[in-house]
Amino acid sequence: MRRIAVINQKGGVGKTTTVCNLGVAVAARGKKVLTIDLDPQAHLTLHYGAKPAANRPSVYDVLVAGAPMDDAIIKVRKNVWLAPSHSRLAGAESELVSAVGRDVILRDALADSKRDFDLVLIDCPPSLGVLTINGLSAANEVQIPLQAHFLGLQGMGKLLDTITLVQRRINADLRVSGVVLCMFEAGTRLAAEVVEDLKSFLAAARGTDVPWSQARLYNAVIRRNIKLAECPSFGMSIFDYEPRCNGALDYARLAVELLEQPTEMPAPTDAPTPAAPDKVALKIDSQNGSDSSIANIA
């Protein structure tokens, strides 16, 4: 089972939009897809039109109360299931502070599930706390939605450091499989520069032992499209709301590219990690795992 954490510590870059619409696009090709809403804002839950409810189990109950994952899962579309979030999830960080194995609760819950899915997409919150660590621990791949802006590149280094820590200390199978550009404006000089910087940065990692050594910059980019912003308010995916718009076409292309992507990562070489080109190094700035929220991963 392929398990992908969709993550970026910067908010508003298209994480939830990508999980919702990519999930529906993959399901349309006959795959069984489970989406997990780890964000206390419950935007993915709302995007599918499934309002958070206190009278049924949610991801909060799975993480804090030990409820079985299968009790929380609901069907939201053909071939698409959802483990919904709830506002109570905002208190999970403090409630889990003394819990043994708190970083791998989601991983264990998925392992105990009796349901069979082809793909799991985990919508991680825009922070680097316990919820995000659970998402990374449960996944075997990471996809990074990225807006083609300077600040997006600047924050990517810290995120990669977090992924490296999780891989070394908790989840040895974790790898970055790709970066998808969202809200993309192809005609701008900035977008072209960001694309070149990303290509150079990812190329510099080939043949090394970093988690992103085999990551790809997806050819399918998600163009800026107002329909993508409108459809969540109706509890619809873009394919329900406007199936012929650019947003639907872009996510359909991304789904094809994802399904064609090899799932096995070649073994890394013993070569040292090469330095990124100067231009890239200025923008994708590594923080060496200094963020206090992830420095004490057990």
N, C-alpha and C positions, 0 to 999 in steps of 0.2 A: 504494500500500500504506500503510495506516494504522499508524503505529508509536507506541506509547504507553509512556512510562516511568512506572511506578508507584513513587512515591518519598515518603518522609518520613524525616527524620533521626532521629526518635524511634522506637525499637523497640517492637514489641508493639502496633502500632495497626491491623494487618490488611493489610499490604502483600501478603505471600505468600498469605494466604487469598483476597484479592481477585484476584490474578493467576490462581491456580489455578481458582477457581470461576467467575470471570467468563469465563475462557477456555473452560471447558467449556460454559457457558451460551450463549456466542456461537457456538461450534461446533455446538451442537444446532440452531441456525437455519441450518445449511448453509454456514457460513463456515469457511475454512481458517485456523487459528490457530497461530502459533508463539509459544511462551513461552520466555523466556530467563532463566536463573537466574544473576544476577550476584553473589549473596551467597555468600561462602566457607562459610557454615554449611550451604548446600545444602538449605535447608528446602523450597523449591519442588520440587526433585528428589525429596526424600523424600515430599512430599505426593502426588505422582503415583505413588508406589510404585516409582520408578526409582532404585535405590541407586547412589550414586557409585561408579565403578569406574576403576581405574588402567589397565586394558587397553583402554580406548577413549577417543577424543578427547572433551574437555569444553570448556567456555568458557575454561578456563585455557589449553589448547593453542591455541585461536583467538587469544587475546590475547597470549600470551607466545611461542609457538612458530610462529605464523603458519599454523596448520592451517586449511584451508577450513571455513567455517561448515557447509557441507553434510555434511562428514564427522562433525560433532559432533551433528547433529540426529537424534533418535530419535522414533518415533511412540509416544505414550502413551495416546491415546484416539482414538475416531473423530473425524477432522477436527482433532485436537490433536497438535502436535509440541512437543518440548522440546529446548533446548540445555542440557544438565545442567551443574551446577556440580561442584566438587571442592574438598576442603580445601586443596589446593595453591594455590588462588586467593588464599588469605590472604597469600601471599608475592609476589603480582603487583605490589603497590605498589612494593616495593623493586626487583624485577626489571625494572620498566619505567621506573625513574627516569631513565635516560639514553637511552631509546628515542626516536627521532625520530617525531613525530606520535603519541605515546602516547595522546593524548586522543581520537583518532578511529579507533582500530583497529577497534572494533566496527562503527562506521558503514561503514568500507570493506569489512569482511568481509560485512556484509549486502548491500552493493551488488554484491559479486562472486558472491553466491549465485545458483544457477540455479533455486532453488525459488520457487514462486509462492504467496504467502499473502495473505489478505485483511486480516489483523490480526496485528501483532506486539505482545506484551505483555512488557515488560522489568521483572523484579523486581530493583530496586536495593537495595543494602545500606544499613543505617541509619548512613551516614557520608557525608562530603562529599569523598571522595578520588578517585583515578584511576578506580576502577571505576564510581562514580556519574557522573563526568564523561563516561565512555564511554557510559553509558546515555543521558544527556541529549544527547550529541552525535549518537547514532544515532536518536533519536526525533524526531518532529515534534509530539508532544503530551505533556503531563504530566498525570497524574491524581494527586491527593493524598488518600490515605486519612487520615482525621482522627478522633480520638476527641474527643467533645464535652466536653473538659476545658480548664481554664485553661492548663495547661502545653502542651497541644497547640496552642492559638492562639499562645502566646508564641514557640514555635519556628517557626511558619509564616513569620514575617517573614524570618528568616535564610535559610530555604529559598527564598523568593521572590527574595531578593537573589542567591543562587547561580544560579538559573534566569535571571535578568536578565543576569548576567555571561556565562553560556554563550551566551545568545542574541546578545549584542553581539559576542562575540569568536570564537565557533566556529560556532554553528548559528543562522543568522538566521531559520530557519523555526520555531523552537521556540516553543510557546505553552502556557499552562496551559488545558486544556479543561474541567477540573472538579474539584470536591472531593466526595468521598463520605464520609459519616459512618458509621463502623464502631462496633460494640459499643454501639449507640445505645439509650438508655433514655428513651423518650418522656415518661414521667410525671414527670421531674425538672425542677425549676426551672432548674438549671444547664444542662441540655440546651437548654431553650427560649431561654435567654440567649445561648448559643453560636450557635444557629441565627440569631438576630436580628443578632448581631454580624457573622457571616459574610455575611449578606445585605447588610448595610449596607456592609461593606468592599468586596465585589465590585461593588455598585452604584456606589460612589464611583469605581471604575476605568473605568467605561463611557466609551467615546469617547476614551481616552488611548492612549499608545503603550507602555504596560507589557505584559509578556507575558500577564498575567492579565486583560486588559481585556474578554475575551469568556468568561471562565470562568463556569461555572454551579455552583450547589450542587444536586446531583442530588436529585430528589424521592424516588428510591428510596434509603432508608437501610437499613443492615445492622443489624438488631436484635441485641442480645446473645442468643446462642443456644449452649447447651452442645454441641450437635451439631457446630457449626463447629469447636469445640476438640477434639472427639473424632476426627473423620474423618481427620486427618493421620496418626495413629498406626496406621491401617489401610491407609495408602497410597491413600486414596480421596478423590475430590472429594465435596462435600456431596450431589451428585446421585446418586452411586453409593451413598452411605452412608445417607442419609435424605431422599429426594427430596420428601417432603411437609412437611418441617419449615419453620419460619420462615426459616431461613438460606437454604434452597434457593429459596423463594419470593422472598426479597429479591434474591438475585443474578440470578434470572431477570428480575425487573423492571428491575434495573440494566442487564442486557444489552439489553433492548428499548430503554431510554432511550438507551443508548450508540449503538446502531445507527441510531436516529432522529435523532441529533444531527448538525447540519451539520458537515462536515469542513473547510470553507473559512472562514477568519477574515476578516471585513471589514477593509479597510484602515484603520489608525488615523488619527485626526484629528491636527491640530497643536496641539490644546488641551493645556495643561499638566496634569500629574497633580494631581487635586484631593486635598486633605487628607482623610484618613479622619475620620469623626466621633470626637469626643474619647474616647468609651467604647471604640471599636474601636482607636484608636491606642494606648490603654493596654495592650491585649492582643496585638494583632498588631504586634509591635515590629520595625521594620526595623533591620538592623545595617549597612547600606550596604556589604555585601561584605567585611566585615572579617575573616572567618574565614581563618586562615592557610593552610588546606588548599586553598583555591580562589582565593587572592589572586593567584597567579602563573599563571593560565590564559593560555596563549599565544594 
